[in-house]
Amino acid sequence: MTTKPKSPIWHPFTQHALQDEMTKVVRGQGAYLYTADGRPIIDAISSWWVVTHGHCHPHIVSAIQDQAGKLNQIIFAGYAHDPAEELAALLLKVAPRGLEHVFFSDSGSTSVEVALKMALGYWQNIGKKRTCIVVMQHSYHGDTIGAMSVGARGVFNAAYRPLLFDVTSIPFPARGHEQATLDALESVCRNEVPAAFVVEPLILGAGGMLMYPARVLREMRRICEASDVLFIADEVMTGWGRTGTLFACEQANVTPDIACYSKGLTGGALPLAVTLCRADIFDAHYSKDRTRTFFHSSSYTANPVACAAAKANLDLWQDPESRQRVASVVTMQEQAIEPFRADPRFANIRRTGTITALDLKTKDAGYFAGVGPKLQAFFKDRNLLLRPLGNTIYVMPPYCVTGADLDEIYLGIRDAADALA
Ligand SMILES: *Cc1c(COP(=O)(O)O)cnc(C)c1O
């Protein structure tokens, strides 16, 4: 390429040689984003899965404003503050029972790194040699080296492969093949004596919105428990109402040993993540021996403004109205996706909670399907923020979305199929 991009900014997951025109947005409100010339865009994917109650929710905005003028950053080793203390207490109240400690970080990837380090630290500190990590095929856990190591291998991480550590993978529990997954997990747990199993509960997001039933999640948890394998639930995407319940693990009635939450933790307003764990994992690090410390930190650990935003988010979840909205999005999404089941141009029509997905039938499937960029351009022209994963189109709206908004989103999807299938 000889023509230089107009902006010096290097955007994420963006091939600038193919797409150098970024849509500049100046304002967000509810389910809508507004461009400089006032064009409204429906945010049908919650700005990469983070916005839950809507853009610029007034309660979250005012919590941020209040906290920003009081204390906006402080070292978190040796120091504490109310926004973090109050948030931790609220989190433990809503999280699956049995999780007792909260470690703060600043992104989903980091929360997974923290989970892996907690697991390995646990085994080292109790004097047992367990280091192997078990993962599920097609998983995504983030883009840092450790998070990539436990995620699916492919074009996305081919260049970094020499740096990724080895893991043991079990198959995705595709419909009709659930037992194969459970058998594989059972066999790995018995033969390899792993340290931990890390999994996205109910839906594998970036892997293509692949869904599996709660009963499989419950069985996987049981198998891990029987072999003392730590069960890490990566709820970075599934948390905060996406699957219809506050957390996906609730539907399987399981408490993981370690849980990762981020994305919707602040309602999508500021970056923040937490890794929650059971008491025995904390206790294994609790000692007068300084070498048993949990050696992890980031500069902005438990940033007070981000904690205040998350606390405001938890306030909103205390209001029954939030759960009613989720329930109504679940119903509207089911009604909207239903007609596609009879549409021969689509396959694998699916929904878990507030998330729907469907695959446009094309010659080449997968993330690099030729139709992917065309779909994206089509939706952009329609003022719809949708970002298909190859030929997989999914809708993951903020919970303030209206029936009329959804009508427009699905009309766009139908028209895209007319134009491109
Ligand atoms: C998005 C995502 C991550 C990574 O979160 P970042 O905040 O982007 O680092 C990890 N796990 C899952 C399941 C995700 O969907």
The ligand as an SDF file (V2000), in Angstrom:
LIG
                    3D

 15 15  0  0  0  0  0  0  0  0999 V2000
  -14.8820   -9.6130   24.9260 C   0  0  0  0  0  0  0  0  0  0  0  0
  -14.5170  -10.8390   25.6570 C   0  0  0  0  0  0  0  0  0  0  0  0
  -13.3060  -10.9270   26.3710 C   0  0  0  0  0  0  0  0  0  0  0  0
  -12.2650   -9.8510   26.3270 C   0  0  0  0  0  0  0  0  0  0  0  0
  -12.6970   -8.6700   26.9050 O   0  0  0  0  0  0  0  0  0  0  0  0
  -11.9310   -7.2950   26.5740 P   0  0  0  0  0  0  0  0  0  0  0  0
  -12.5340   -6.3100   27.4920 O   0  0  0  0  0  0  0  0  0  0  0  0
  -12.1920   -7.0200   25.1270 O   0  0  0  0  0  0  0  0  0  0  0  0
  -10.4920   -7.5490   26.8510 O   0  0  0  0  0  0  0  0  0  0  0  0
  -13.0850  -12.0700   27.1140 C   0  0  0  0  0  0  0  0  0  0  0  0
  -13.9820  -13.0750   27.1450 N   0  0  0  0  0  0  0  0  0  0  0  0
  -15.1360  -13.0240   26.4680 C   0  0  0  0  0  0  0  0  0  0  0  0
  -16.0940  -14.1550   26.5650 C   0  0  0  0  0  0  0  0  0  0  0  0
  -15.4400  -11.9130   25.6870 C   0  0  0  0  0  0  0  0  0  0  0  0
  -16.5820  -11.8800   24.9780 O   0  0  0  0  0  0  0  0  0  0  0  0
  1  2  1  0
  2  3  1  0
  2 14  2  0
  3  4  1  0
  3 10  2  0
  4  5  1  0
  5  6  1  0
  6  7  2  0
  6  8  1  0
  6  9  1  0
 10 11  1  0
 11 12  2  0
 12 13  1  0
 12 14  1  0
 14 15  1  0
M  END
$$$$
